Amino acid sequence: MKKLSVVLLVVIALLLASVVTVMAITNGEPDDGRHPYVGLLVFDADIPDVGVVPAWRCSGALIAPDVVLTAGHCTDGAVAARIWFYEDVTYDTVPFPLYPYGGLGSGAIEGTPHTNPGFCIGCGGGLPGFALRDVGVVVLDEPVYMDEMAELPDAGLVDTLKNKTDVDVVGYGVQEMVYGGGPPYWTGLRVRLYALSELISGKFVHSDEFMRLSMNPGGGTGGTCFGDSGGPDLLSGTDTVLAVNSYVTNYNCTGVGYSSRVDIPEVLDWINSFLP
């Protein structure tokens, strides 16, 4: 139930339907093999009177053959996880009931979620600190070997970047806003998308914890939306993860997005504790 109370701010969704009006990753395009190490995660939760069932989905990046980097609000409260690395995780590729349950023939790899011990929703005091240390990992039950994987940054790298530094955002979030018959709502087809965004540098509350990204399709920059949580924000043209998508500030997924930095020394140490 905790997840439901924050769903409008935290970038998570399991909504279904059709009718295209807004694309997300906003102002994005099909990834087309650029980031094969980014996958779609489904997390299981133990729901009272229901049992262990798929409960929410996020995005994540493979940083070692058996370790996926994602957001802490994705792993928090989850008892199990699975990931697909298909670029298009639709019912044509992974038919129901294999998705979101996984199992033999689904192409999913099962794993165990872990949440950064410093993760806390609401502890940062105001919107810029909405979800401190919003970092998690999933340790896979079996390794996935790829020629290309995401890479962790050097400590403090974000502090050295200039304003409007290009950042590549990648994820499987919702892609459509549906209108008619009630309030508009987001939905999507679970396709990996890519967009070019820009860093908004400078000091702000919790700038030592978060990175701000421009989400302005009218100005030519892409952004993230519900379901892109945990996807990597990459130094453009590289595989270096600067931060993981954390939350947006409005229901339209425009304006400014916040991502939890992974270049913080304590966060890097925690992530590295799961690596070989």
MARLO-785697 format. One record per residue: residue in three letters; chain; y, x, z of N, C-alpha, C in turn. Coordinates in steps of 0.001 Angstrom, whole numbers, plus 500000, padded with zeros to 6 digits. Layout:
N
{'ALA', 'A', {Y, X, Z}, {Y, X, Z}, {Y, X, Z}}
...
// end
This chain:
276
{'MET', 'A', {498801, 500813, 500000}, {500000, 500000, 500000}, {501251, 500848, 500000}}
{'LYS', 'A', {501132, 502063, 500599}, {502265, 502994, 500581}, {502696, 503284, 499171}}
{'LYS', 'A', {501734, 503424, 498237}, {502070, 503714, 496845}, {502890, 502567, 496237}}
{'LEU', 'A', {502524, 501340, 496566}, {503214, 500213, 495957}, {504666, 500148, 496400}}
{'SER', 'A', {504967, 500609, 497597}, {506330, 500514, 498108}, {507278, 501478, 497438}}
{'VAL', 'A', {506769, 502489, 496766}, {507655, 503480, 496151}, {507493, 503551, 494645}}
{'VAL', 'A', {506771, 502606, 494054}, {506412, 502741, 492643}, {507615, 502723, 491703}}
{'LEU', 'A', {508726, 502081, 492101}, {509873, 502017, 491206}, {510637, 503326, 491155}}
{'LEU', 'A', {510447, 504200, 492131}, {511109, 505503, 492109}, {510151, 506606, 491716}}
{'VAL', 'A', {508953, 506560, 492242}, {507977, 507595, 491937}, {507382, 507327, 490567}}
{'VAL', 'A', {507183, 508410, 489807}, {506774, 508250, 488415}, {505277, 508009, 488333}}
{'ILE', 'A', {504832, 506752, 488630}, {503427, 506353, 488581}, {503347, 504977, 487927}}
{'ALA', 'A', {502278, 504685, 487167}, {502094, 503317, 486687}, {500696, 503101, 486146}}
{'LEU', 'A', {500210, 501880, 486289}, {498954, 501462, 485667}, {499175, 500156, 484899}}
{'LEU', 'A', {500383, 499939, 484374}, {500727, 498691, 483723}, {500123, 498611, 482327}}
{'LEU', 'A', {499812, 497392, 481892}, {499195, 497181, 480590}, {499951, 496109, 479807}}
{'ALA', 'A', {500047, 496244, 478453}, {500574, 495239, 477514}, {501008, 495894, 476226}}
{'SER', 'A', {502001, 495265, 475487}, {502412, 495812, 474208}, {503853, 495452, 473918}}
{'VAL', 'A', {504307, 495696, 472689}, {505661, 495486, 472180}, {506520, 496692, 472505}}
{'VAL', 'A', {506815, 497487, 471469}, {507536, 498734, 471644}, {509035, 498492, 471661}}
{'THR', 'A', {509707, 499008, 472705}, {511163, 499009, 472709}, {511722, 500352, 473155}}
{'VAL', 'A', {511076, 501008, 474116}, {511544, 502295, 474616}, {510369, 503256, 474681}}
{'MET', 'A', {510534, 504470, 474153}, {509452, 505453, 474170}, {509571, 506344, 475398}}
{'ALA', 'A', {508418, 506758, 475933}, {508390, 507693, 477051}, {507057, 508427, 476986}}
{'ILE', 'A', {506921, 509745, 477128}, {508055, 510551, 477537}, {509250, 510177, 476687}}
{'THR', 'A', {510370, 509769, 477311}, {511480, 509185, 476582}, {512015, 510154, 475538}}
{'ASN', 'A', {512320, 509588, 474384}, {512800, 510376, 473251}, {511790, 511453, 472864}}
{'GLY', 'A', {510496, 511130, 473048}, {509446, 512119, 472812}, {508720, 511903, 471503}}
{'GLU', 'A', {507687, 512694, 471327}, {506863, 512642, 470126}, {505447, 513057, 470497}}
{'PRO', 'A', {504448, 512718, 469687}, {503081, 513154, 469979}, {503011, 514663, 470185}}
{'ASP', 'A', {502264, 515059, 471190}, {502207, 516483, 471548}, {501636, 517329, 470425}}
{'ASP', 'A', {500714, 516774, 469648}, {500176, 517428, 468461}, {499623, 518816, 468763}}
{'GLY', 'A', {498865, 518920, 469855}, {498167, 520156, 470178}, {499014, 521241, 470803}}
{'ARG', 'A', {500291, 520963, 471113}, {501146, 521995, 471694}, {500679, 522414, 473088}}
{'HIS', 'A', {500209, 521436, 473873}, {499879, 521698, 475280}, {498501, 521110, 475606}}
{'PRO', 'A', {497446, 521712, 475099}, {496101, 521162, 475300}, {495652, 521179, 476754}}
{'TYR', 'A', {496330, 521968, 477579}, {495964, 522084, 478990}, {496558, 520983, 479854}}
{'VAL', 'A', {497353, 520104, 479273}, {497895, 518967, 480019}, {496951, 517782, 479861}}
{'GLY', 'A', {496559, 517196, 480988}, {495603, 516107, 480949}, {496071, 514883, 481707}}
{'LEU', 'A', {495359, 513789, 481507}, {495632, 512533, 482197}, {494708, 512424, 483403}}
{'LEU', 'A', {495304, 512244, 484583}, {494560, 512133, 485832}, {494484, 510682, 486287}}
{'VAL', 'A', {493322, 510281, 486783}, {493162, 508999, 487468}, {492664, 509296, 488877}}
{'PHE', 'A', {493322, 508687, 489871}, {492986, 508930, 491272}, {492334, 507700, 491885}}
{'ASP', 'A', {491277, 507933, 492657}, {490596, 506868, 493380}, {491131, 506793, 494799}}
{'ALA', 'A', {491261, 505577, 495313}, {491652, 505352, 496694}, {490664, 504397, 497343}}
{'ASP', 'A', {490541, 504522, 498659}, {489668, 503640, 499420}, {490500, 502455, 499891}}
{'ILE', 'A', {490374, 501332, 499198}, {491183, 500148, 499467}, {490449, 499238, 500454}}
{'PRO', 'A', {491105, 498846, 501556}, {490444, 497951, 502518}, {489909, 496693, 501857}}
{'ASP', 'A', {488700, 496315, 502240}, {488024, 495111, 501744}, {487666, 495192, 500259}}
{'VAL', 'A', {487927, 496344, 499631}, {487585, 496512, 498218}, {486637, 497687, 498035}}
{'GLY', 'A', {486978, 498817, 498661}, {486175, 500025, 498508}, {486916, 501065, 497694}}
{'VAL', 'A', {486196, 502086, 497240}, {486787, 503183, 496474}, {486883, 502760, 495010}}
{'VAL', 'A', {488111, 502687, 494508}, {488350, 502242, 493136}, {489470, 503070, 492519}}
{'PRO', 'A', {489532, 503150, 491172}, {490690, 503783, 490536}, {491961, 503039, 490928}}
{'ALA', 'A', {492992, 503800, 491356}, {494166, 503149, 491930}, {495471, 503502, 491223}}
{'TRP', 'A', {495629, 504705, 490705}, {496845, 505071, 489982}, {496547, 506244, 489066}}
{'ARG', 'A', {497462, 506493, 488142}, {497271, 507597, 487207}, {498511, 508477, 487186}}
{'CYS', 'A', {498291, 509736, 486833}, {499374, 510712, 486732}, {499039, 511675, 485590}}
{'SER', 'A', {499839, 512725, 485465}, {499582, 513794, 484510}, {499407, 515091, 485289}}
{'GLY', 'A', {498813, 516093, 484669}, {498610, 517375, 485338}, {498328, 518468, 484345}}
{'ALA', 'A', {498437, 519723, 484800}, {498269, 520884, 483927}, {497212, 521825, 484493}}
{'LEU', 'A', {496305, 522249, 483639}, {495256, 523189, 484017}, {495866, 524579, 484188}}
{'ILE', 'A', {495775, 525148, 485403}, {496315, 526483, 485659}, {495211, 527509, 485901}}
{'ALA', 'A', {493982, 527055, 486024}, {492785, 527886, 486124}, {491638, 527016, 485646}}
{'PRO', 'A', {490495, 527595, 485272}, {489416, 526759, 484738}, {489010, 525593, 485627}}
{'ASP', 'A', {489214, 525731, 486948}, {488814, 524639, 487836}, {489953, 524125, 488705}}
{'VAL', 'A', {491213, 524387, 488329}, {492342, 523937, 489143}, {493397, 523285, 488250}}
{'VAL', 'A', {493799, 522063, 488618}, {494838, 521316, 487913}, {496033, 521164, 488845}}
{'LEU', 'A', {497219, 521471, 488344}, {498462, 521318, 489099}, {499063, 519950, 488796}}
{'THR', 'A', {499488, 519231, 489837}, {500082, 517916, 489656}, {501078, 517663, 490779}}
{'ALA', 'A', {501471, 516412, 490993}, {502440, 516077, 492033}, {501741, 515675, 493328}}
{'GLY', 'A', {502424, 515925, 494441}, {501854, 515577, 495735}, {501727, 514082, 495941}}
{'HIS', 'A', {502663, 513290, 495386}, {502538, 511844, 495569}, {501389, 511280, 494743}}
{'CYS', 'A', {500852, 512074, 493822}, {499663, 511660, 493072}, {498388, 511906, 493884}}
{'THR', 'A', {498312, 513051, 494537}, {497121, 513401, 495318}, {497119, 512745, 496686}}
{'ASP', 'A', {498300, 512452, 497231}, {498408, 511894, 498574}, {497714, 510543, 498664}}
{'GLY', 'A', {496791, 510416, 499606}, {496082, 509160, 499794}, {494881, 508971, 498896}}
{'ALA', 'A', {494661, 509898, 497969}, {493516, 509784, 497055}, {492275, 510430, 497677}}
{'VAL', 'A', {491115, 509861, 497386}, {489858, 510408, 497893}, {489079, 511132, 496798}}
{'ALA', 'A', {489455, 510913, 495549}, {488791, 511567, 494424}, {489702, 511474, 493215}}
{'ALA', 'A', {489388, 512285, 492195}, {490195, 512274, 490976}, {489325, 512635, 489789}}
{'ARG', 'A', {489818, 512314, 488597}, {489166, 512751, 487366}, {490256, 512982, 486326}}
{'ILE', 'A', {489939, 513818, 485353}, {490940, 514157, 484346}, {490328, 514145, 482962}}
{'TRP', 'A', {491121, 513673, 482005}, {490789, 513750, 480584}, {491801, 514664, 479907}}
{'PHE', 'A', {491329, 515523, 479022}, {492222, 516396, 478270}, {492378, 515948, 476820}}
{'TYR', 'A', {491830, 514772, 476478}, {492066, 514238, 475148}, {493568, 513994, 474971}}
{'GLU', 'A', {494063, 514217, 473777}, {495466, 513942, 473522}, {495742, 512440, 473515}}
{'ASP', 'A', {494745, 511660, 473146}, {494881, 510208, 473063}, {493772, 509592, 473910}}
{'VAL', 'A', {494115, 509161, 475116}, {493116, 508584, 476026}, {493245, 507066, 475982}}
{'THR', 'A', {492979, 506506, 474813}, {493040, 505060, 474655}, {491628, 504486, 474730}}
{'TYR', 'A', {491556, 503170, 474673}, {490246, 502528, 474731}, {489399, 502870, 473509}}
{'ASP', 'A', {490022, 503296, 472416}, {489242, 503732, 471260}, {488540, 505049, 471553}}
{'THR', 'A', {489210, 505936, 472308}, {488645, 507244, 472635}, {487723, 507166, 473839}}
{'VAL', 'A', {488184, 506479, 474881}, {487402, 506337, 476112}, {487331, 504846, 476436}}
{'PRO', 'A', {486360, 504127, 475888}, {486325, 502665, 476022}, {486068, 502219, 477466}}
{'PHE', 'A', {486604, 501046, 477808}, {486295, 500421, 479087}, {484806, 500094, 479116}}
{'PRO', 'A', {484077, 500275, 480231}, {484575, 500605, 481553}, {484588, 502108, 481872}}
{'LEU', 'A', {484374, 502977, 480863}, {484367, 504406, 481166}, {485740, 504854, 481678}}
{'TYR', 'A', {486805, 504364, 481041}, {488142, 504575, 481585}, {488530, 503324, 482363}}
{'PRO', 'A', {489011, 503421, 483578}, {489408, 504618, 484311}, {488351, 505159, 485262}}
{'TYR', 'A', {487108, 504707, 485114}, {486085, 505082, 486084}, {485424, 506427, 485787}}
{'GLY', 'A', {485452, 506873, 484535}, {484782, 508119, 484209}, {483289, 507918, 484075}}
{'GLY', 'A', {482535, 508966, 484399}, {481093, 508886, 484298}, {480576, 509502, 483016}}
{'LEU', 'A', {479265, 509492, 482865}, {478605, 510109, 481732}, {479111, 509527, 480416}}
{'GLY', 'A', {479509, 510403, 479515}, {479970, 509981, 478206}, {481452, 509672, 478114}}
{'SER', 'A', {482161, 509729, 479241}, {483589, 509394, 479237}, {484467, 510584, 478854}}
{'GLY', 'A', {483927, 511797, 478991}, {484723, 512995, 478726}, {485565, 513434, 479900}}
{'ALA', 'A', {485460, 512725, 481045}, {486252, 513068, 482224}, {485557, 514142, 483051}}
{'ILE', 'A', {486368, 514950, 483720}, {485873, 515934, 484684}, {486325, 515492, 486062}}
{'GLU', 'A', {485384, 515364, 486981}, {485702, 514914, 488331}, {486273, 516063, 489155}}
{'GLY', 'A', {487028, 515698, 490213}, {487597, 516719, 491068}, {488034, 516175, 492412}}
{'THR', 'A', {488459, 517098, 493273}, {488902, 516761, 494623}, {490393, 517027, 494761}}
{'PRO', 'A', {491174, 516026, 495169}, {492620, 516210, 495291}, {493019, 516877, 496605}}
{'HIS', 'A', {494087, 517681, 496533}, {494661, 518338, 497709}, {496180, 518210, 497623}}
{'THR', 'A', {496807, 517904, 498745}, {498249, 517708, 498793}, {498908, 518809, 499594}}
{'ASN', 'A', {500045, 519324, 499088}, {500766, 520356, 499813}, {501049, 519879, 501240}}
{'PRO', 'A', {500795, 520730, 502239}, {500980, 520295, 503629}, {502418, 519954, 503974}}
{'GLY', 'A', {503380, 520416, 503181}, {504773, 520088, 503434}, {505240, 518823, 502760}}
{'PHE', 'A', {504344, 518126, 502033}, {504739, 516921, 501308}, {505148, 515817, 502270}}
{'CYS', 'A', {506265, 515165, 501958}, {506717, 514050, 502792}, {507671, 513182, 501994}}
{'ILE', 'A', {507371, 511906, 501905}, {508271, 510953, 501252}, {509308, 510482, 502275}}
{'GLY', 'A', {510568, 510581, 501897}, {511644, 510113, 502747}, {512133, 511093, 503791}}
{'CYS', 'A', {511566, 512287, 503821}, {511948, 513256, 504845}, {513163, 514092, 504449}}
{'GLY', 'A', {513572, 514031, 503192}, {514638, 514896, 502720}, {516027, 514375, 502960}}
{'GLY', 'A', {516158, 513131, 503398}, {517470, 512595, 503670}, {518225, 512231, 502406}}
{'GLY', 'A', {517937, 511062, 501838}, {518633, 510627, 500635}, {517829, 510891, 499383}}
{'LEU', 'A', {518358, 510389, 498268}, {517635, 510446, 497006}, {517251, 511851, 496557}}
{'PRO', 'A', {518138, 512847, 496652}, {517744, 514173, 496163}, {516590, 514800, 496948}}
{'GLY', 'A', {516266, 514250, 498106}, {515140, 514745, 498882}, {514078, 513696, 499059}}
{'PHE', 'A', {513964, 512832, 498071}, {513091, 511670, 498171}, {511656, 512041, 498544}}
{'ALA', 'A', {511114, 513087, 497946}, {509719, 513448, 498202}, {509605, 514967, 498267}}
{'LEU', 'A', {509867, 515542, 499425}, {509870, 516995, 499556}, {508475, 517592, 499355}}
{'ARG', 'A', {508459, 518809, 498777}, {507209, 519537, 498496}, {506210, 518633, 497770}}
{'ASP', 'A', {506710, 517996, 496719}, {505909, 517016, 495973}, {504985, 517736, 494999}}
{'VAL', 'A', {504043, 518470, 495552}, {503121, 519288, 494754}, {501698, 519051, 495245}}
{'GLY', 'A', {500781, 518927, 494305}, {499373, 518782, 494641}, {498508, 519506, 493630}}
{'VAL', 'A', {497254, 519686, 493967}, {496286, 520254, 493021}, {495020, 519418, 493072}}
{'VAL', 'A', {494266, 519488, 491988}, {492932, 518902, 491926}, {491965, 520030, 491595}}
{'VAL', 'A', {491002, 520253, 492475}, {489969, 521259, 492246}, {488799, 520579, 491540}}
{'LEU', 'A', {488518, 521021, 490326}, {487510, 520362, 489493}, {486094, 520743, 489914}}
{'ASP', 'A', {485175, 519802, 489718}, {483773, 520039, 490059}, {483113, 521038, 489121}}
{'GLU', 'A', {483644, 521147, 487912}, {483119, 522106, 486942}, {484281, 522692, 486150}}
{'PRO', 'A', {484171, 523951, 485735}, {485290, 524596, 485050}, {485496, 524075, 483636}}
{'VAL', 'A', {486748, 524146, 483199}, {487123, 523802, 481834}, {487741, 525060, 481219}}
{'TYR', 'A', {487100, 525580, 480206}, {487572, 526829, 479611}, {488394, 526526, 478361}}
{'MET', 'A', {489632, 527011, 478378}, {490542, 526845, 477246}, {491144, 528186, 476883}}
{'ASP', 'A', {491492, 528331, 475602}, {492150, 529559, 475160}, {493563, 529667, 475732}}
{'GLU', 'A', {494130, 528523, 476085}, {495510, 528475, 476569}, {495563, 527617, 477814}}
{'MET', 'A', {496221, 528120, 478866}, {496406, 527358, 480094}, {497848, 527500, 480563}}
{'ALA', 'A', {498271, 526598, 481440}, {499594, 526713, 482032}, {499624, 527913, 482973}}
{'GLU', 'A', {500818, 528472, 483142}, {500982, 529658, 483977}, {501996, 529389, 485085}}
{'LEU', 'A', {501746, 529946, 486254}, {502681, 529817, 487360}, {503872, 530748, 487148}}
{'PRO', 'A', {505046, 530375, 487663}, {506245, 531192, 487463}, {506356, 532296, 488503}}
{'ASP', 'A', {507261, 533224, 488272}, {507641, 534172, 489305}, {508462, 533429, 490358}}
{'ALA', 'A', {508391, 533885, 491574}, {509163, 533260, 492647}, {510660, 533312, 492330}}
{'GLY', 'A', {511332, 532176, 492523}, {512770, 532113, 492326}, {513238, 532047, 490895}}
{'LEU', 'A', {512346, 531830, 489953}, {512722, 531840, 488535}, {513775, 530777, 488223}}
{'VAL', 'A', {513645, 529585, 488794}, {514576, 528498, 488470}, {516012, 528886, 488818}}
{'ASP', 'A', {516203, 529631, 489888}, {517550, 530023, 490306}, {518228, 530953, 489304}}
{'THR', 'A', {517460, 531559, 488415}, {518040, 532491, 487447}, {518405, 531824, 486132}}
{'LEU', 'A', {518053, 530551, 485972}, {518244, 529871, 484697}, {519647, 529288, 484584}}
{'LYS', 'A', {520212, 529362, 483409}, {521553, 528855, 483157}, {521525, 527339, 482950}}
{'ASN', 'A', {522694, 526739, 483116}, {522830, 525313, 482828}, {522463, 525027, 481377}}
{'LYS', 'A', {521786, 523919, 481153}, {521333, 523475, 479837}, {520230, 524356, 479256}}
{'THR', 'A', {519543, 525100, 480111}, {518335, 525790, 479656}, {517336, 524762, 479149}}
{'ASP', 'A', {516742, 525015, 477990}, {515775, 524084, 477419}, {514490, 524060, 478254}}
{'VAL', 'A', {514009, 522856, 478492}, {512778, 522647, 479254}, {511886, 521684, 478474}}
{'ASP', 'A', {510619, 522036, 478305}, {509649, 521163, 477651}, {508983, 520278, 478700}}
{'VAL', 'A', {509009, 518974, 478493}, {508342, 518044, 479402}, {507163, 517417, 478672}}
{'VAL', 'A', {506052, 517263, 479397}, {504805, 516791, 478799}, {504143, 515806, 479753}}
{'GLY', 'A', {503598, 514720, 479219}, {502888, 513786, 480074}, {502313, 512610, 479320}}
{'TYR', 'A', {501595, 511758, 480061}, {500894, 510593, 479519}, {501501, 509281, 480016}}
{'GLY', 'A', {502776, 509287, 480346}, {503383, 508126, 480985}, {503516, 506920, 480090}}
{'VAL', 'A', {504050, 505861, 480691}, {504268, 504612, 479966}, {505181, 504857, 478772}}
{'GLN', 'A', {505004, 504064, 477746}, {505710, 504303, 476490}, {506413, 503083, 475944}}
{'GLU', 'A', {506313, 501956, 476618}, {506874, 500727, 476074}, {507459, 499868, 477185}}
{'MET', 'A', {508619, 499271, 476940}, {509155, 498271, 477853}, {508996, 496903, 477206}}
{'VAL', 'A', {508389, 495991, 477932}, {508045, 494677, 477399}, {509038, 493633, 477904}}
{'TYR', 'A', {509537, 492799, 476988}, {510477, 491748, 477314}, {509880, 490381, 476976}}
{'GLY', 'A', {510378, 489363, 477665}, {509956, 488001, 477352}, {509080, 487412, 478427}}
{'GLY', 'A', {509416, 486178, 478849}, {508595, 485476, 479819}, {508759, 485944, 481247}}
{'GLY', 'A', {509795, 486687, 481539}, {510006, 487198, 482886}, {510727, 488528, 482851}}
{'PRO', 'A', {510816, 489208, 483983}, {511498, 490499, 484017}, {510792, 491507, 483102}}
{'PRO', 'A', {511549, 492412, 482485}, {510905, 493433, 481648}, {510047, 494364, 482484}}
{'TYR', 'A', {508992, 494871, 481900}, {508135, 495808, 482611}, {507615, 496862, 481640}}
{'TRP', 'A', {507228, 497993, 482225}, {506745, 499121, 481424}, {505244, 499033, 481198}}
{'THR', 'A', {504814, 499548, 480057}, {503396, 499670, 479770}, {503204, 500888, 478867}}
{'GLY', 'A', {501992, 501179, 478462}, {501788, 502352, 477630}, {500356, 502534, 477182}}
{'LEU', 'A', {500155, 503472, 476268}, {498858, 503650, 475616}, {498119, 504903, 476058}}
{'ARG', 'A', {498648, 505628, 477049}, {497986, 506823, 477578}, {497818, 507890, 476493}}
{'VAL', 'A', {498913, 508206, 475845}, {498945, 509239, 474813}, {499805, 510401, 475316}}
{'ARG', 'A', {499335, 511640, 475108}, {500112, 512796, 475557}, {501315, 512998, 474643}}
{'LEU', 'A', {502499, 512964, 475249}, {503741, 513132, 474526}, {504496, 514357, 475034}}
{'TYR', 'A', {505365, 514841, 474180}, {506179, 516018, 474467}, {507632, 515704, 474120}}
{'ALA', 'A', {508562, 516273, 474898}, {509980, 516144, 474562}, {510728, 517367, 475072}}
{'LEU', 'A', {511860, 517611, 474467}, {512728, 518701, 474890}, {513811, 518133, 475792}}
{'SER', 'A', {513911, 518671, 477006}, {514937, 518257, 477941}, {515827, 519447, 478270}}
{'GLU', 'A', {516779, 519241, 479181}, {517694, 520314, 479573}, {517813, 520375, 481084}}
{'LEU', 'A', {517873, 521587, 481591}, {518105, 521805, 483010}, {519568, 521519, 483347}}
{'ILE', 'A', {519781, 520776, 484425}, {521128, 520608, 484979}, {521188, 521521, 486193}}
{'SER', 'A', {521754, 522683, 486023}, {521734, 523673, 487093}, {522877, 523441, 488067}}
{'GLY', 'A', {522926, 524239, 489104}, {523981, 524127, 490099}, {523434, 523694, 491438}}
{'LYS', 'A', {524253, 523831, 492452}, {523858, 523483, 493806}, {524002, 521988, 494053}}
{'PHE', 'A', {522995, 521382, 494655}, {523047, 520005, 495091}, {522137, 519892, 496301}}
{'VAL', 'A', {522139, 518764, 496956}, {521281, 518602, 498121}, {519822, 518838, 497727}}
{'HIS', 'A', {519180, 519783, 498377}, {517781, 520139, 498114}, {517574, 520785, 496741}}
{'SER', 'A', {518605, 521462, 496242}, {518412, 522203, 494992}, {517422, 523353, 495181}}
{'ASP', 'A', {517191, 523742, 496427}, {516189, 524773, 496692}, {514774, 524215, 496589}}
{'GLU', 'A', {514641, 522892, 496473}, {513329, 522246, 496384}, {513100, 521557, 495041}}
{'PHE', 'A', {514190, 521088, 494420}, {514059, 520275, 493218}, {514831, 520868, 492046}}
{'MET', 'A', {514402, 520517, 490874}, {515062, 520844, 489634}, {515519, 519526, 489008}}
{'ARG', 'A', {516762, 519490, 488510}, {517271, 518284, 487850}, {517194, 518453, 486342}}
{'LEU', 'A', {516740, 517396, 485678}, {516636, 517414, 484224}, {517452, 516270, 483632}}
{'SER', 'A', {518084, 516552, 482486}, {518800, 515522, 481753}, {517806, 514591, 481078}}
{'MET', 'A', {518010, 513291, 481240}, {517169, 512280, 480600}, {518093, 511357, 479825}}
{'ASN', 'A', {518554, 511830, 478686}, {519600, 511137, 477929}, {519216, 511050, 476464}}
{'PRO', 'A', {518382, 510071, 476094}, {517976, 509953, 474684}, {519155, 509877, 473725}}
{'GLY', 'A', {520243, 509214, 474143}, {521409, 509124, 473280}, {522052, 510470, 473028}}
{'GLY', 'A', {521880, 511386, 473979}, {522420, 512733, 473830}, {521423, 513721, 473276}}
{'GLY', 'A', {520236, 513221, 472929}, {519256, 514085, 472286}, {518249, 514727, 473205}}
{'THR', 'A', {518311, 514447, 474520}, {517338, 515049, 475423}, {516278, 514035, 475807}}
{'GLY', 'A', {515059, 514529, 476007}, {513971, 513676, 476420}, {513884, 513619, 477928}}
{'GLY', 'A', {512982, 512793, 478420}, {512814, 512664, 479856}, {511428, 512189, 480203}}
{'THR', 'A', {511252, 511814, 481462}, {509953, 511375, 481942}, {510058, 509943, 482437}}
{'CYS', 'A', {508889, 509301, 482568}, {508867, 507925, 483048}, {507589, 507718, 483851}}
{'PHE', 'A', {507315, 506472, 484243}, {506183, 506175, 485103}, {504865, 506616, 484460}}
{'GLY', 'A', {504096, 507405, 485208}, {502838, 507944, 484696}, {502936, 509395, 484274}}
{'ASP', 'A', {504185, 509889, 484087}, {504373, 511306, 483768}, {504391, 512161, 485029}}
{'SER', 'A', {504316, 511541, 486196}, {504289, 512276, 487453}, {503257, 513391, 487413}}
{'GLY', 'A', {503657, 514548, 487914}, {502736, 515666, 488005}, {502636, 516481, 486742}}
{'GLY', 'A', {503135, 515948, 485626}, {503139, 516727, 484395}, {504052, 517935, 484520}}
{'PRO', 'A', {503794, 518975, 483755}, {504567, 520205, 483920}, {505916, 520160, 483216}}
{'ASP', 'A', {506915, 520738, 483856}, {508187, 521051, 483212}, {508144, 522534, 482881}}
{'LEU', 'A', {508072, 522836, 481592}, {507810, 524194, 481133}, {509083, 524849, 480614}}
{'LEU', 'A', {509260, 526116, 480929}, {510326, 526874, 480289}, {510069, 526797, 478799}}
{'SER', 'A', {511028, 526268, 478053}, {510780, 525895, 476667}, {510204, 527039, 475851}}
{'GLY', 'A', {509185, 526713, 475067}, {508546, 527703, 474212}, {507532, 528565, 474917}}
{'THR', 'A', {507287, 528300, 476213}, {506324, 529074, 476980}, {505333, 528130, 477654}}
{'ASP', 'A', {504350, 528716, 478351}, {503408, 527949, 479152}, {503732, 528054, 480639}}
{'THR', 'A', {504917, 528535, 480976}, {505312, 528758, 482367}, {505834, 527470, 482994}}
{'VAL', 'A', {505174, 527043, 484068}, {505554, 525815, 484766}, {506672, 526128, 485755}}
{'LEU', 'A', {507814, 525479, 485574}, {508931, 525638, 486496}, {508833, 524645, 487655}}
{'ALA', 'A', {508364, 523449, 487350}, {508296, 522371, 488331}, {507338, 521312, 487817}}
{'VAL', 'A', {507015, 520353, 488686}, {506196, 519211, 488260}, {507036, 517945, 488389}}
{'ASN', 'A', {506851, 517042, 487428}, {507620, 515797, 487412}, {507407, 515041, 488716}}
{'SER', 'A', {508514, 514680, 489355}, {508420, 514030, 490656}, {508876, 512577, 490616}}
{'TYR', 'A', {510162, 512321, 490322}, {510612, 510933, 490317}, {511844, 510758, 489446}}
{'VAL', 'A', {512062, 509506, 489062}, {513250, 509124, 488314}, {514154, 508317, 489233}}
{'THR', 'A', {515402, 508104, 488827}, {516365, 507464, 489711}, {516691, 506031, 489321}}
{'ASN', 'A', {516074, 505535, 488267}, {516285, 504135, 487907}, {515101, 503624, 487094}}
{'TYR', 'A', {515010, 502326, 487001}, {513870, 501685, 486349}, {513838, 501937, 484847}}
{'ASN', 'A', {514984, 502277, 484263}, {515045, 502513, 482824}, {514657, 503933, 482433}}
{'CYS', 'A', {514390, 504790, 483422}, {513973, 506174, 483156}, {515024, 506926, 482324}}
{'THR', 'A', {516285, 506778, 482716}, {517367, 507465, 482026}, {518251, 508160, 483057}}
{'GLY', 'A', {519160, 508985, 482555}, {520114, 509655, 483434}, {519621, 511013, 483873}}
{'VAL', 'A', {519161, 511108, 485113}, {518702, 512365, 485688}, {517325, 512166, 486299}}
{'GLY', 'A', {516428, 513118, 486068}, {515123, 513112, 486696}, {514992, 514307, 487618}}
{'TYR', 'A', {514202, 514164, 488670}, {513982, 515232, 489631}, {512539, 515721, 489561}}
{'SER', 'A', {512396, 517034, 489586}, {511072, 517660, 489528}, {510930, 518636, 490686}}
{'SER', 'A', {509763, 518647, 491291}, {509517, 519497, 492451}, {509205, 520928, 492004}}
{'ARG', 'A', {510020, 521866, 492454}, {509884, 523258, 492026}, {508585, 523881, 492542}}
{'VAL', 'A', {507942, 524645, 491674}, {506743, 525371, 492090}, {507007, 526865, 492201}}
{'ASP', 'A', {508272, 527282, 491974}, {508608, 528702, 492091}, {509038, 529079, 493500}}
{'ILE', 'A', {508939, 528148, 494445}, {509224, 528428, 495846}, {508090, 529289, 496396}}
{'PRO', 'A', {508388, 530415, 497054}, {507323, 531327, 497486}, {506220, 530651, 498288}}
{'GLU', 'A', {506579, 529773, 499233}, {505552, 529117, 500050}, {504682, 528187, 499207}}
{'VAL', 'A', {505291, 527537, 498217}, {504521, 526652, 497340}, {503583, 527473, 496463}}
{'LEU', 'A', {504091, 528578, 495919}, {503241, 529451, 495114}, {502063, 529972, 495928}}
{'ASP', 'A', {502328, 530367, 497171}, {501240, 530872, 498016}, {500178, 529802, 498222}}
{'TRP', 'A', {500635, 528572, 498433}, {499673, 527482, 498651}, {498858, 527222, 497384}}
{'ILE', 'A', {499505, 527164, 496237}, {498780, 526938, 494982}, {497786, 528074, 494729}}
{'ASN', 'A', {498237, 529293, 494930}, {497378, 530450, 494685}, {496168, 530499, 495596}}
{'SER', 'A', {496234, 529805, 496739}, {495088, 529794, 497646}, {493890, 529058, 497047}}
{'PHE', 'A', {494120, 528271, 495986}, {493037, 527563, 495312}, {492518, 528309, 494098}}
{'LEU', 'A', {493197, 529377, 493703}, {492824, 530105, 492499}, {491801, 531185, 492819}}
{'PRO', 'A', {490992, 531547, 491826}, {489975, 532591, 492047}, {490610, 533901, 492495}}
// end
